[in-house]
Amino acid sequence: MKPYEALPAEVEYDGEVYPVDYSYGVFFAVADLLRDDRLTPEQQIRLALDLFIGPDAPPDVELLRLIYDAVKEDRPKADGPKLMDIEQDWPYICASFQQTYGIDLYADKGIHIQRFQALLQGLPNDTKLAEVIGIRAAEIPTPTKYNGKEIARLTRLKTIYALKGTGKDFESGLAGLFEMLEARAKA
């Protein structure tokens, strides 16, 4: 996205323009839908489009792809272990947004997903989220006769703040949905 471009607010599909709710709250709700194995892919698409556009949206996976592509970031994936999970780290994210920007994420779920991502990426190092990520990323030092307490402290903190069996994120959930529907179309 270029600095002078407006944040996406609509999508054109099949000659129609549809207003889209690009708020982070909707994106996270759709991510939950895509992780729900009780729903069929068709139900996931219908419910996702209901959240993004409303009940008048045509239930087409291509429309869902257009919505996602409008805000997709073309950044390379980070190497190494995953250090943050939106759901698990939500309290730390909220505290960090409040501390840094004065934004109460519990009260304001309407922030555009791209603005949310930019603010999240811009959080400074003196926030709780940065502290937790730092602990997860820290290497346990090689034991010496002098650092036993530090190793024990860091090991305890790594246990407290460890990511617990994280599932699919929004992007991988959407990619999996597209793959499944394309496979069905070819069959």
HELIX and SHEET records of a PDB file:
HELIX    1   1 TYR A   24  ARG A   35  1                                  12    
HELIX    2   2 PRO A   41  PHE A   52  1                                  12    
HELIX    3   3 VAL A   61  ASP A   69  1                                   9    
HELIX    4   4 TRP A   90  TYR A  101  1                                  12    
HELIX    5   5 ILE A  113  GLN A  121  1                                   9    
HELIX    6   6 LYS A  128  ALA A  137  1                                  10    
HELIX    7   7 GLY A  148  ILE A  160  1                                  13    
HELIX    8   8 PHE A  170  LYS A  186  1                                  17    
SHEET    1   A 2 GLU A  10  TYR A  13  0                                        
SHEET    2   A 2 GLU A  16  PRO A  19 -1                                        
END                                                                             
